Amino acid sequence: MDTSLPLADAQDPSTPRSARLMTWIAILVVVVLPFAYFYELWLPPPAERMSLIHGDLQEQHLPMRTWVAREYRAGRIPIWSPHTLGGEPTAANSVFSVFYPLGLWEVVFPTLPFLALEMEIVAYLSLAGVFTLLYVREITGSLGAGLLSGVTFALSGFLTSYPMLQMIILQVALWLPAGLWLLERGVRRRSLPTVALAGVALGIGILGGHFQTVLYVAYVTAAYLAFRLIGERAGWRFSLLAAGVLGLVTLGVGAPQWLPSAEIIARSTRGRLGYDEIAHGFRPEDLWGLLRPNPGQWSPLYVGWTALLLGAGALWAAVPRGRAIPWRRGQAAFWGAVAVLSLLASLGKHGFFYPVLYRVAPGFSLFRDQERAAFLVALALAVLAGLGFAALRQWLAGHGAGRWWRWALPLLLAVTFADLSRADGLMLEPLPPGGWEAPTPATLYVQEHAAEGWARVSSEGLLPLDGNAALRYGYRDTTGNGPLQIGAYDRFITETPEVRWWQMLNVRHVVTRRELDFPGIDLVLDDPNRGERVYALDIGGRDAWIVHDAVLAADGAEALAMTADGALDPFAVAVLEHTPDPAPALATAPEALRVAAVYPWKVIAEAQLESPGILVVSEVDYPGWGVRVNGERAEALRAYGVLRAVALPAGSHLVE
């Protein structure tokens, strides 16, 4: 096998046909090996298949992706979901991956199968390997080096551990080698269109939605661009243009995700995290995971001994010995620095480097779990393995020992595959009887009764698929499970008396392990096997109401505190943050109100008022919601710090 190829695209007509063929064979190998690695997911008969272990994949990604695909199938952009957390902005909550193009294929399924999601994740491993292959081949001229690096990264202990359960990490990570490949080509050829394509690749990564990984990608890409522009003596004009084009295209392509996500992050519960909560990282003893798979744990630092030895060889070859450092040695030095600095950062508060980053490097104070920097360690070591492979081949050829070399690559690939297969032992488990969504008595009861009117369930996250089951099955829940939750809603649920927020959110059923004893709350199902009870509520909950009195709060925090006060009657007095126009007046006669329809994007109510009042809708407020009264725009109000409201004059009104 000729593993040294010209620096050309596999589809370039000027590339020899045999070289193009070998490139496509190498790509096929990288695509197939992750599926072989996880063959137990798809190859055995259904009754004998394994499953990715229970975690965020089942509790977040499966129901969220199901709902997004269902909305797209209905011809709607899934911007807002009424099903979880009383309503949430799904376009802003990046775990939904609303705009990620590689997930759009899921619309082919009316209900997304779990196996399809598992296969998508394995395909992401393949793509990560293919892009790494292309990048390393670009910088070494060796297809064999690219193939070895691609397989190493795709099957590394990092990618095959928890990122498979938190798949948005994969969705971002796989685009870094793609961006570097295109950036390398663009800088070397002085091609701004190719640099722009690198921005497209990195922007798609932003759409993947894991912003901590986006942060890592941004720092490495910026450093690599500077490194290559200096190394290529590109000149200040091209350098400025390349940096500007790369940044603008990346941010532009990723804008549908990062703009709304920045908005919800500023309003979410994440702002309450302190240094001790976000500075967790590897302990110093965890660094042994570089040398062997961690027994009984994930092994995110492990890339195999082949990569370590070849990477060490690349670094050794990069040491200057009285002559100018060739280009390839500069690459080894760069990726060696990335590996070391990322490893130090991954220690979090257990090391000296992350505390410095926390204070001086923008972005590092926003995210927790610093061990996720293992992503860059794995990629850097995989690239170094390819550089070491190319250097070793060149050295052997120069010493007349190249006759046996054609057998070296298959042998190294086999050893790498076998070595890395020891690092994924915790990722698979037998699929439980009935699958992850096996119905429980409480599930069946909720599915049958929860859709009555516009009422909600408070499931307390006890149903299969945790708090996001409502996304899968279509009812409305006060519970949810995701990293970005509206802070005002969280305070409302936490600080307001439970019975009160049940009333204000129109909760008609509660699934709980508690024993409830309150007037109007009746036990309708008791499942002693799971310790779960379902209660039906008749406590005066409403989907909308009209009040003719209001008090003003200085801001949302004060409004929430006033709402939690037991002396307040929320169905008689509205807590507002702005003076309503018209001002409410005492009702002089009976009035009528009906919620006609509730959609993800619209609520329609019909109201007949005898005097000016405040219409409150039992729906969570968020920037972007507007209101029309009889077809004309009106001022949207926020009531009680969390719900939507509007001031209405006397008369008949159609409110949207």
Order of alpha helices (4+ residues) and beta strands (2+ residues): alpha-beta-alpha-beta-beta-alpha-alpha-alpha-alpha-alpha-alpha-alpha-alpha-alpha-alpha-alpha-alpha-alpha-beta-alpha-beta-alpha-alpha-alpha-beta-beta-beta-beta-beta-alpha-beta-beta-beta-beta-beta-beta-beta-beta-beta
